[in-house]
């Protein structure tokens, strides 16, 4: 556990040192804790741990006092040492102001204090927010921290009010989208953003965003060369920063991303590396055979672990403890066991493949959405006057499945893009009025489960539908979901994670690749697979796309312990008394899950379990 924290509490006086020390200790139990009180009202804390740069530095520059708190890693020779890095960052800020952030290569959370005039407190997250920051304030003052547990010890904001839309987000989507959190008084700073607190006002703005609007006209071969060079350089920077040793390994699922990371990392190391894979007894979820193919291809020192229902039961308390708020991505469990396996084999740094699908067009939803492009290729006059009314008439007059499917296809094709993406989401299948308790429903105040997707799709810096989908997935699937999951679980296992696909140079090279090259028709990752066809095994590039998931829906139905936990956490009087959901709706979910083979209802039930466990631990003060 690690990160930053800070306070700006006017008039705090002698209570400030104790407050910042308590917050800093709450960031983690290992490593060294540093605190600094600045001018009687401002305090900063940092809790560095092995595998990351971090610390505090205060300096005088003429008539002003500057201070910086840093956590993360910077991949630049001049910023490689901790004390030298902090000094250099303050120098860059003195020369260029906050524009210096645009030139940083790496992952970080930064807090800066500048005493000029009435004083300014500044926070910044890296481009993809590998290291998050939470913040909040009220009339008493302002506080921020890398962890909610640290922020909970701050004197401001004094209230912690559950945020009804966030509760529904957890149930429907497994996570809470930025900038919201589980509490109304606390916010998340978005990726690539700056927060400025000055003269009693808090403002935020982006300093960087990925931009797909100007794709390159260069030949595919030239673009492939640029991507390969950028990817190798990004891995090499991290490899050399991590000490060029056998303490370095890679996640290996057998998919395109983890296999590419393993292959390029092996080339950079010029020797076999450690790889780690997770399997399951349920064949539908098990990709171990592909991981073994990739491991053999690269001569890896390969290690495997098969996660069981019992593992899940035992890991659930630490999963709940490690996340700041209710977080239902069940693949956190295998991620933890993979990182734990690596630590047991002496590995301290794990390289992950997160971000590849979102940069190069690899998610199944992109292929599904392409089906509807065919409808829009028909001239509008023919669609509106002949095709659409004709299909509707045939489906009404002739009750044949073919015509019914055609009508449904046309209806989906006519939806706005985000509405089409979410057409089969939980709250579109089961209306919210049937799920939410009437009192809780009123508190939701027109809740829209797709609001974050709508915002990112509308604001995307892209010209094609694929560009916009990549953009929103980098914000949501990566920024709010995957990075949060992998970073917290690896840190819990005592391993530092690296994300070479999110290297700034590679991300900008990927944004230059035209959407038409990334996908061809409904074929995913065409450009990337062609760029690495000489590296990757054919079995990996031609296999069906398979996500890294836990077979939790099956286990909730078949494992006695998990099934009993589900009934207790979802249907116990203690859970129902919270007043969020209708009892009959929950009972129907359990009953539907009992007979439904697909994971749809099981995923929702797991989310409900996580929400209730979090309530019992955090709100009720009980150990799960």
C-alpha positions as CSV (number, residue, x, y, z in Angstrom):
1,X,0.0,0.0,0.0
2,X,1.5,3.3,-1.0
3,X,0.9,6.8,-2.5
4,X,0.3,10.4,-1.5
5,X,-1.9,12.4,0.8
6,X,-2.3,16.0,1.8
7,X,-4.4,18.7,3.6
8,X,-5.2,22.4,3.3
9,X,-7.0,23.2,6.5
10,X,-6.9,27.0,7.3
11,X,-6.5,27.6,11.0
12,X,-5.6,23.9,11.7
13,X,-2.6,24.9,13.8
14,X,-1.3,22.2,16.1
15,X,-3.7,19.5,14.9
16,X,-2.2,19.4,11.4
17,X,0.9,17.3,12.1
18,X,-1.2,14.6,13.8
19,X,-3.8,14.5,11.0
20,X,-1.2,14.2,8.2
21,X,0.7,11.5,10.0
22,X,-2.4,9.4,10.5
23,X,-3.3,9.8,6.9
24,X,0.1,8.8,5.7
25,X,0.3,5.8,7.9
26,X,-3.1,4.7,6.5
27,X,-1.6,4.6,3.0
28,X,0.3,1.4,4.0
29,X,2.0,-0.7,6.6
30,X,5.4,-1.2,4.8
31,X,8.0,1.2,3.6
32,X,8.8,4.6,5.0
33,X,6.3,7.3,5.7
34,X,7.3,11.0,5.1
35,X,5.3,14.1,6.1
36,X,5.8,17.8,5.9
37,X,3.8,20.7,7.3
38,X,4.0,23.8,5.2
39,X,3.1,27.2,6.7
40,X,0.7,26.0,9.3
41,X,-2.3,25.2,7.0
42,X,-0.9,22.9,4.4
43,X,0.6,19.4,4.9
44,X,1.8,16.7,2.5
45,X,2.5,13.0,3.0
46,X,4.1,10.3,1.0
47,X,4.5,6.5,1.5
48,X,6.9,5.0,-1.0
49,X,7.3,1.3,-1.3
50,X,9.8,-0.9,-3.2
51,X,9.3,-0.9,-7.0
52,X,8.3,2.8,-7.1
53,X,9.9,6.1,-6.8
54,X,8.5,8.4,-4.3
55,X,9.0,10.9,-1.5
56,X,8.7,14.5,-0.4
57,X,10.9,17.6,-1.0
58,X,10.6,21.2,0.2
59,X,12.7,24.0,-1.3
60,X,12.9,27.8,-1.1
61,X,13.0,29.7,-4.4
62,X,13.5,33.4,-3.6
63,X,10.5,34.6,-1.6
64,X,8.4,31.5,-2.3
65,X,8.3,28.0,-0.8
66,X,7.9,25.0,-3.1
67,X,7.1,21.5,-2.1
68,X,6.5,18.3,-4.0
69,X,5.1,14.9,-3.1
70,X,5.6,12.1,-5.7
71,X,4.6,8.5,-6.2
72,X,5.2,6.4,-9.4
73,X,8.0,5.8,-11.9
74,X,9.7,8.1,-14.4
75,X,11.6,6.6,-17.3
76,X,14.2,9.3,-18.0
77,X,17.8,9.1,-17.0
78,X,17.8,12.6,-15.4
79,X,14.9,11.5,-13.2
80,X,16.1,8.1,-12.2
81,X,17.2,8.8,-8.6
82,X,14.5,9.7,-6.0
83,X,16.1,12.8,-4.5
84,X,17.4,14.0,-7.8
85,X,14.1,13.4,-9.5
86,X,12.2,15.5,-7.0
87,X,14.7,18.3,-7.3
88,X,14.6,18.2,-11.1
89,X,10.8,18.2,-11.1
90,X,10.7,21.3,-8.9
91,X,13.2,23.0,-11.3
92,X,11.0,22.1,-14.3
93,X,8.0,23.5,-12.5
94,X,9.9,26.7,-11.7
95,X,10.9,27.2,-15.3
96,X,7.7,26.0,-17.1
97,X,4.9,25.9,-14.7
98,X,2.5,22.9,-15.0
99,X,3.4,22.5,-18.7
100,X,6.3,20.4,-17.4
101,X,3.8,17.5,-17.0
102,X,3.5,17.1,-20.7
103,X,7.1,16.0,-21.0
104,X,7.1,13.3,-18.3
105,X,7.5,9.7,-19.4
106,X,6.0,7.4,-16.9
107,X,3.2,6.7,-14.4
108,X,2.7,9.0,-11.4
109,X,0.7,10.9,-8.9
110,X,2.0,14.4,-8.0
111,X,1.1,17.0,-5.5
112,X,2.8,20.5,-5.6
113,X,2.6,23.4,-3.2
114,X,3.5,26.9,-4.3
115,X,3.4,29.6,-1.6
116,X,3.2,32.5,-4.0
117,X,0.5,35.0,-3.3
118,X,-2.1,33.2,-1.2
119,X,-0.7,29.8,-2.1
120,X,-1.7,27.2,-4.6
121,X,-2.0,23.4,-4.2
122,X,-1.8,21.4,-7.4
123,X,-2.5,17.7,-8.1
124,X,-1.8,15.7,-11.2
125,X,-2.3,12.2,-12.5
126,X,-0.4,10.5,-15.3
127,X,-1.8,10.1,-18.8
128,X,-3.8,6.9,-18.1
129,X,-4.0,7.3,-14.3
130,X,-2.1,4.2,-13.3
131,X,-1.9,6.0,-9.9
132,X,-5.2,7.5,-8.8
133,X,-5.9,10.4,-6.6
134,X,-9.1,11.0,-4.6
135,X,-10.1,14.4,-3.2
136,X,-12.8,16.3,-1.4
137,X,-13.5,19.4,0.7
138,X,-16.0,21.4,2.6
139,X,-16.1,24.6,4.6
140,X,-13.4,23.3,6.9
141,X,-10.8,22.7,4.2
142,X,-9.6,20.3,1.5
143,X,-7.9,16.9,1.5
144,X,-6.6,14.4,-1.1
145,X,-5.1,10.9,-1.0
146,X,-4.2,7.9,-3.1
147,X,-6.4,5.7,-0.9
148,X,-9.9,6.2,0.6
149,X,-8.7,4.8,3.9
150,X,-6.3,7.7,4.2
151,X,-8.9,10.3,3.1
152,X,-11.2,8.8,5.8
153,X,-8.8,10.1,8.4
154,X,-8.8,13.7,7.1
155,X,-10.6,16.4,9.1
156,X,-12.3,17.5,5.8
157,X,-14.7,16.7,4.2
158,X,-16.4,15.8,7.5
159,X,-19.3,13.9,5.9
160,X,-19.4,10.6,4.1
161,X,-22.8,10.2,2.4
162,X,-23.4,7.2,0.2
163,X,-23.9,8.2,-3.5
164,X,-27.0,6.4,-4.8
165,X,-26.0,6.4,-8.5
166,X,-22.6,4.8,-7.5
167,X,-24.4,2.0,-5.8
168,X,-26.4,1.3,-9.0
169,X,-23.2,1.5,-11.0
170,X,-21.5,-1.2,-8.9
171,X,-24.5,-3.5,-9.5
172,X,-24.9,-2.8,-13.2
173,X,-21.3,-2.3,-14.3
174,X,-19.0,-3.6,-11.5
175,X,-17.3,-0.3,-11.0
176,X,-18.0,3.4,-10.4
177,X,-17.0,5.7,-13.3
178,X,-14.8,8.8,-12.8
179,X,-15.2,11.4,-11.4
180,X,-17.7,9.9,-9.1
181,X,-17.0,7.7,-6.0
182,X,-19.1,5.7,-3.6
183,X,-19.4,9.0,-1.5
184,X,-21.1,12.2,-2.6
185,X,-18.3,14.3,-1.0
186,X,-15.3,12.6,-2.6
187,X,-14.2,12.7,-6.3
188,X,-11.6,11.0,-8.5
189,X,-9.2,13.1,-10.5
190,X,-9.5,11.9,-14.1
191,X,-6.5,10.5,-16.1
192,X,-4.1,13.1,-17.5
193,X,-5.7,15.9,-15.4
194,X,-4.5,18.7,-13.2
195,X,-6.4,20.0,-10.1
196,X,-5.7,23.5,-8.9
197,X,-6.8,24.7,-5.5
198,X,-6.3,28.4,-5.1
199,X,-8.2,31.3,-3.4
200,X,-10.7,28.9,-2.0
201,X,-11.7,27.5,-5.5
202,X,-11.0,24.0,-7.0
203,X,-10.7,23.7,-10.7
204,X,-9.6,20.7,-12.9
205,X,-8.4,20.5,-16.5
206,X,-6.7,18.1,-18.8
207,X,-3.1,18.5,-19.7
208,X,-3.0,15.5,-22.1
209,X,-5.5,13.4,-24.0
210,X,-5.2,10.7,-26.6
211,X,-6.1,12.1,-30.0
212,X,-7.2,9.9,-32.9
213,X,-8.2,12.8,-35.2
214,X,-5.1,12.9,-37.4
215,X,-4.3,9.4,-38.6
216,X,-1.1,9.0,-40.6
217,X,-1.2,8.5,-44.4
218,X,2.1,6.5,-44.2
219,X,2.1,3.0,-45.6
220,X,1.1,0.2,-43.3
221,X,4.6,-1.2,-43.2
222,X,6.0,2.1,-42.0
223,X,3.4,2.5,-39.3
224,X,4.0,-1.1,-38.2
225,X,7.7,-0.3,-37.9
226,X,6.9,2.8,-35.8
227,X,4.7,0.8,-33.5
228,X,7.2,-2.0,-33.0
229,X,10.0,0.5,-32.3
230,X,7.8,2.4,-29.8
231,X,6.7,-0.8,-28.0
232,X,10.3,-2.1,-27.7
233,X,11.5,1.2,-26.4
234,X,8.7,1.4,-23.8
235,X,9.5,-2.1,-22.5
236,X,13.3,-1.4,-22.6
237,X,12.8,1.8,-20.5
238,X,10.9,-0.1,-17.9
239,X,13.3,-3.1,-18.0
240,X,16.4,-1.1,-17.4
241,X,14.6,1.0,-14.7
242,X,13.7,-2.3,-12.9
243,X,17.3,-3.4,-12.8
244,X,17.7,-5.8,-15.7
245,X,17.4,-8.8,-13.5
246,X,15.7,-12.2,-13.1
247,X,13.3,-10.5,-10.7
248,X,11.3,-9.4,-13.8
249,X,8.4,-11.5,-15.2
250,X,5.2,-11.2,-17.2
251,X,1.6,-12.2,-16.9
252,X,0.8,-14.7,-19.7
253,X,-2.8,-15.5,-20.5
254,X,-2.1,-16.8,-24.0
255,X,-3.8,-13.9,-25.6
256,X,-2.3,-11.5,-28.2
257,X,-1.3,-8.8,-25.7
258,X,0.4,-10.8,-23.0
259,X,2.1,-13.0,-25.6
260,X,3.5,-9.9,-27.3
261,X,4.7,-8.4,-24.0
262,X,6.4,-11.7,-23.2
263,X,8.0,-12.0,-26.7
264,X,9.4,-8.4,-26.7
265,X,10.5,-8.6,-23.1
266,X,12.4,-11.8,-23.9
267,X,14.1,-10.0,-26.8
268,X,15.0,-7.0,-24.6
269,X,16.3,-9.2,-21.8
270,X,18.1,-11.4,-24.3
271,X,17.3,-14.4,-22.1
272,X,14.3,-16.4,-21.0
273,X,12.0,-14.7,-18.6
274,X,9.5,-15.8,-15.9
275,X,5.9,-16.1,-17.0
276,X,2.8,-16.7,-14.9
277,X,-0.6,-18.1,-15.9
278,X,-3.9,-18.8,-14.2
279,X,-6.2,-21.6,-15.2
280,X,-9.5,-23.0,-14.1
281,X,-11.1,-26.4,-14.0
282,X,-14.0,-25.1,-16.2
283,X,-12.8,-25.5,-19.8
284,X,-14.9,-22.7,-21.1
285,X,-12.8,-20.2,-19.0
286,X,-9.4,-22.0,-19.3
287,X,-6.8,-20.8,-21.8
288,X,-3.8,-22.5,-20.3
289,X,-3.1,-24.4,-23.5
290,X,-2.5,-21.1,-25.4
291,X,-0.3,-19.8,-22.5
292,X,1.8,-22.9,-22.8
293,X,2.2,-22.5,-26.6
294,X,3.4,-18.9,-26.1
295,X,5.7,-19.9,-23.2
296,X,7.3,-22.6,-25.4
297,X,7.7,-20.2,-28.3
298,X,9.7,-17.8,-26.2
299,X,11.5,-20.3,-24.0
300,X,10.0,-18.9,-20.9
301,X,10.5,-20.2,-17.3
302,X,6.7,-20.8,-17.1
303,X,4.6,-21.1,-13.9
304,X,1.0,-22.0,-13.5
305,X,-1.7,-22.0,-10.9
306,X,-5.3,-23.2,-11.1
307,X,-7.8,-21.0,-9.1
308,X,-10.6,-22.9,-7.3
309,X,-13.8,-21.9,-5.6
310,X,-12.1,-22.3,-2.2
311,X,-9.4,-19.8,-3.3
312,X,-12.1,-17.3,-4.1
313,X,-13.7,-17.7,-0.7
314,X,-10.4,-17.2,1.0
315,X,-9.4,-14.2,-1.1
316,X,-12.6,-12.3,-1.0
317,X,-11.9,-10.5,2.3
318,X,-8.6,-9.1,1.1
319,X,-10.2,-8.1,-2.2
320,X,-12.8,-6.1,-0.4
321,X,-10.2,-4.6,1.9
322,X,-7.9,-3.6,-1.0
323,X,-10.3,-1.5,-3.0
324,X,-11.4,2.0,-1.9
325,X,-15.0,1.4,-2.8
326,X,-17.2,-1.5,-3.9
327,X,-15.6,-3.0,-6.9
328,X,-17.1,-6.1,-8.6
329,X,-14.6,-7.1,-11.3
330,X,-14.3,-10.8,-10.3
331,X,-11.1,-11.2,-12.3
332,X,-9.4,-9.4,-9.4
333,X,-9.3,-12.9,-7.8
334,X,-7.2,-14.6,-10.4
335,X,-5.1,-11.5,-10.9
336,X,-4.2,-11.6,-7.2
337,X,-3.3,-15.3,-7.3
338,X,-1.1,-14.8,-10.4
339,X,0.8,-12.0,-8.7
340,X,1.1,-14.1,-5.5
341,X,2.5,-16.9,-7.6
342,X,5.1,-14.5,-9.1
343,X,6.1,-13.3,-5.7
344,X,6.6,-16.8,-4.4
345,X,9.0,-17.4,-7.2
346,X,11.1,-14.3,-6.4
347,X,9.6,-12.0,-9.0
348,X,9.2,-8.4,-7.9
349,X,8.1,-6.8,-11.2
350,X,5.3,-8.1,-13.5
351,X,4.7,-6.8,-17.0
352,X,1.0,-6.7,-18.0
353,X,-0.8,-6.5,-21.4
354,X,-3.6,-4.1,-20.4
355,X,-4.4,-1.5,-23.0
356,X,-3.6,-3.4,-26.1
357,X,-7.2,-4.1,-27.1
358,X,-8.2,-0.5,-26.4
359,X,-5.4,1.0,-28.5
360,X,-5.5,-1.5,-31.5
361,X,-9.1,-2.6,-31.7
362,X,-9.3,-6.0,-30.0
363,X,-12.6,-6.0,-27.9
364,X,-15.4,-8.2,-29.1
365,X,-17.9,-5.3,-28.9
366,X,-16.2,-3.6,-31.8
367,X,-16.8,-6.6,-34.1
368,X,-20.4,-6.9,-32.9
369,X,-21.0,-3.2,-33.6
370,X,-19.7,-3.6,-37.2
371,X,-22.7,-5.7,-38.0
372,X,-24.8,-2.6,-37.9
373,X,-22.6,-0.7,-40.3
374,X,-24.0,-2.7,-43.1
375,X,-27.4,-1.2,-42.5
376,X,-26.1,2.3,-42.7
377,X,-24.3,1.6,-46.0
378,X,-27.8,1.4,-47.6
379,X,-28.7,4.8,-49.0
380,X,-30.9,6.7,-46.4
381,X,-33.8,7.1,-48.9
382,X,-34.0,3.3,-49.4
383,X,-33.6,2.6,-45.7
384,X,-36.4,4.9,-44.6
385,X,-38.9,4.3,-47.4
386,X,-38.4,0.7,-48.3
387,X,-36.1,-1.4,-46.0
388,X,-37.3,-0.3,-42.5
389,X,-41.1,-0.2,-43.1
390,X,-40.9,-3.4,-45.2
391,X,-39.1,-5.4,-42.4
392,X,-41.6,-4.1,-39.8
393,X,-44.5,-5.1,-42.0
394,X,-43.2,-8.6,-42.7
395,X,-42.5,-9.2,-39.0
396,X,-46.0,-8.1,-38.0
397,X,-47.8,-10.0,-40.7
398,X,-45.7,-13.2,-40.8
399,X,-44.6,-14.4,-37.4
400,X,-41.5,-16.1,-38.5
401,X,-38.2,-16.0,-36.5
402,X,-36.3,-14.7,-39.6
403,X,-38.5,-11.6,-39.9
404,X,-38.5,-11.1,-36.2
405,X,-34.7,-11.1,-36.1
406,X,-34.6,-8.7,-39.1
407,X,-36.9,-6.3,-37.3
408,X,-34.7,-6.5,-34.1
409,X,-31.6,-5.9,-36.3
410,X,-33.1,-2.8,-37.9
411,X,-34.2,-1.5,-34.5
412,X,-30.7,-1.9,-33.0
413,X,-29.1,-0.3,-36.1
414,X,-31.3,2.8,-35.7
415,X,-30.2,3.3,-32.1
416,X,-27.5,5.9,-31.2
417,X,-24.1,4.2,-30.8
418,X,-24.0,4.2,-27.0
419,X,-27.6,3.0,-26.7
420,X,-26.7,0.1,-29.0
421,X,-23.6,-0.7,-27.0
422,X,-25.6,-0.9,-23.8
423,X,-28.7,-2.6,-25.3
424,X,-28.0,-5.9,-23.5
425,X,-26.8,-4.4,-20.2
426,X,-28.5,-5.4,-16.9
427,X,-30.7,-2.3,-16.5
428,X,-31.8,-2.5,-20.1
429,X,-32.9,-6.1,-19.6
430,X,-34.3,-5.7,-16.1
431,X,-35.9,-2.2,-15.7
432,X,-34.5,-0.2,-12.8
433,X,-38.0,0.3,-11.4
434,X,-38.3,-3.4,-10.9
435,X,-35.0,-3.6,-9.1
436,X,-34.7,-0.5,-6.9
437,X,-36.7,-0.1,-3.7
438,X,-39.2,2.8,-4.3
439,X,-37.5,5.1,-1.8
440,X,-34.0,4.3,-3.2
441,X,-35.4,4.9,-6.7
442,X,-36.4,8.4,-5.8
443,X,-33.0,9.1,-4.5
444,X,-31.5,8.1,-7.9
445,X,-33.1,11.2,-9.4
446,X,-33.2,10.2,-13.1
447,X,-30.2,7.9,-12.9
448,X,-28.7,7.0,-16.3
449,X,-26.3,4.0,-16.2
450,X,-24.8,5.0,-19.6
451,X,-24.0,8.6,-18.6
452,X,-20.2,8.1,-18.5
453,X,-20.2,6.3,-21.8
454,X,-22.3,9.0,-23.4
455,X,-19.9,11.7,-22.1
456,X,-16.8,10.0,-23.3
457,X,-18.2,9.0,-26.7
458,X,-19.4,12.6,-27.2
459,X,-16.0,14.1,-26.1
460,X,-13.8,11.6,-27.9
461,X,-11.0,13.0,-30.0
462,X,-11.7,10.8,-33.0
463,X,-13.5,10.9,-36.3
464,X,-14.7,7.3,-36.7
465,X,-17.0,5.2,-34.6
466,X,-14.1,2.8,-33.8
467,X,-11.9,5.7,-32.6
468,X,-14.7,6.9,-30.3
469,X,-15.1,3.4,-28.9
470,X,-11.4,3.0,-28.3
471,X,-11.4,6.4,-26.5
472,X,-14.2,5.6,-24.2
473,X,-12.8,2.2,-23.4
474,X,-9.4,3.7,-22.5
475,X,-11.3,6.0,-20.0
476,X,-13.6,3.4,-18.6
477,X,-12.4,-0.2,-19.3
478,X,-8.8,0.8,-18.7
479,X,-8.8,3.9,-16.4
480,X,-11.7,2.9,-14.1
481,X,-11.6,-0.8,-14.2
482,X,-8.5,-2.8,-15.4
483,X,-5.7,-0.6,-14.0
484,X,-7.5,-0.3,-10.7
485,X,-7.9,-4.0,-10.5
486,X,-4.4,-5.1,-11.6
487,X,-2.5,-2.4,-9.6
488,X,-4.3,-3.1,-6.4
489,X,-4.0,-6.8,-6.6
490,X,-0.4,-6.9,-7.5
491,X,0.5,-4.4,-4.8
492,X,-1.4,-6.6,-2.3
493,X,0.8,-9.5,-3.4
494,X,4.0,-7.5,-3.0
495,X,4.7,-7.1,-6.7
496,X,5.1,-3.9,-8.8
497,X,3.2,-3.9,-12.1
498,X,4.3,-2.4,-15.4
499,X,2.0,-1.4,-18.3
500,X,4.1,-1.2,-21.4
501,X,1.1,-0.8,-23.7
502,X,0.4,2.5,-21.9
503,X,3.8,4.0,-22.7
504,X,3.2,7.5,-24.0
505,X,5.3,6.9,-27.1
506,X,3.4,3.7,-28.0
507,X,0.0,5.3,-27.3
508,X,0.7,8.2,-29.6
509,X,2.0,5.8,-32.3
510,X,-1.2,3.8,-32.0
511,X,-3.3,6.9,-32.3
512,X,-1.6,7.5,-35.7
513,X,-2.8,4.2,-37.1
514,X,-6.0,4.7,-39.1
515,X,-9.1,2.9,-37.8
516,X,-9.5,1.2,-41.2
517,X,-6.2,-0.6,-40.6
518,X,-6.8,-1.6,-37.0
519,X,-9.9,-3.6,-38.1
520,X,-10.9,-5.1,-41.4
521,X,-14.6,-5.8,-41.6
522,X,-15.3,-7.7,-38.3
523,X,-11.8,-8.9,-37.9
524,X,-10.1,-7.6,-34.7
525,X,-6.5,-6.4,-34.2
526,X,-5.7,-6.9,-37.9
527,X,-2.9,-4.3,-38.0
528,X,-1.3,-5.3,-34.8
529,X,-1.3,-9.0,-35.6
530,X,0.2,-8.3,-39.0
531,X,2.9,-6.1,-37.3
532,X,3.9,-9.0,-35.0
533,X,3.2,-12.0,-37.2
534,X,6.9,-13.0,-37.2
535,X,6.9,-13.0,-33.3
536,X,3.6,-14.5,-32.2
537,X,2.6,-18.2,-32.6
538,X,-0.1,-18.7,-35.2
539,X,-2.3,-20.4,-32.6
540,X,-2.4,-17.2,-30.6
541,X,-3.2,-14.9,-33.4
542,X,-5.9,-17.1,-34.9
543,X,-7.7,-18.2,-31.8
544,X,-11.1,-16.8,-30.7
545,X,-10.9,-13.8,-28.5
546,X,-11.2,-14.8,-24.8
547,X,-11.3,-12.4,-21.9
548,X,-9.5,-13.0,-18.6
549,X,-12.4,-13.9,-16.4
550,X,-13.3,-15.9,-13.3
551,X,-16.0,-18.6,-13.7
552,X,-17.9,-17.0,-10.8
553,X,-21.3,-17.5,-12.3
554,X,-20.8,-21.2,-12.4
555,X,-19.3,-21.4,-9.0
556,X,-22.1,-19.4,-7.4
557,X,-24.5,-22.1,-8.7
558,X,-22.4,-25.2,-8.1
559,X,-20.1,-24.6,-5.1
560,X,-21.9,-25.0,-1.8
561,X,-19.8,-22.4,0.1
562,X,-20.1,-19.7,-2.5
563,X,-23.8,-20.5,-3.0
564,X,-24.4,-20.1,0.7
565,X,-22.5,-16.8,0.8
566,X,-24.5,-15.5,-2.1
567,X,-27.8,-16.3,-0.4
568,X,-26.6,-14.7,2.8
569,X,-25.1,-11.5,1.3
570,X,-28.0,-11.0,-1.2
571,X,-31.1,-12.1,0.7
572,X,-30.3,-11.9,4.4
573,X,-32.5,-9.6,6.5
574,X,-29.4,-7.5,7.2
575,X,-28.8,-6.9,3.5
576,X,-32.5,-6.3,2.7
577,X,-32.8,-3.8,5.5
578,X,-30.4,-1.4,3.7
579,X,-33.4,-0.4,1.5
580,X,-31.6,-0.4,-1.8
581,X,-33.3,-3.2,-3.7
582,X,-36.7,-5.0,-3.8
583,X,-36.7,-8.3,-2.1
584,X,-38.8,-9.9,-4.9
585,X,-36.3,-8.6,-7.5
586,X,-33.4,-10.2,-5.7
587,X,-35.2,-13.5,-5.3
588,X,-36.0,-13.5,-9.0
589,X,-32.3,-12.9,-9.8
590,X,-31.3,-15.8,-7.7
591,X,-33.9,-18.0,-9.3
592,X,-33.0,-17.0,-12.8
593,X,-29.4,-17.6,-12.2
594,X,-30.2,-21.1,-11.0
595,X,-31.4,-22.1,-14.5
596,X,-29.4,-19.7,-16.7
597,X,-26.2,-21.1,-18.2
598,X,-24.8,-17.7,-19.3
599,X,-23.0,-15.6,-16.8
600,X,-25.4,-12.6,-17.0
601,X,-27.2,-13.0,-13.7
602,X,-24.2,-14.5,-11.9
603,X,-22.2,-11.3,-12.6
604,X,-24.9,-9.1,-11.2
605,X,-25.2,-11.4,-8.1
606,X,-21.4,-11.2,-7.5
607,X,-21.6,-7.4,-7.7
608,X,-24.4,-7.4,-5.1
609,X,-22.2,-9.7,-2.9
610,X,-19.3,-7.3,-3.2
611,X,-21.5,-4.3,-2.4
612,X,-22.9,-6.0,0.7
613,X,-19.5,-7.2,1.9
614,X,-18.1,-3.6,1.5
615,X,-21.1,-2.3,3.5
616,X,-20.4,-4.7,6.3
617,X,-16.7,-4.0,6.5
618,X,-16.6,-0.3,5.9
619,X,-20.0,1.0,7.0
620,X,-20.8,-1.5,9.7
621,X,-17.2,-1.9,10.8
622,X,-17.1,-5.7,10.6
623,X,-14.5,-8.0,9.2
624,X,-16.0,-9.8,6.1
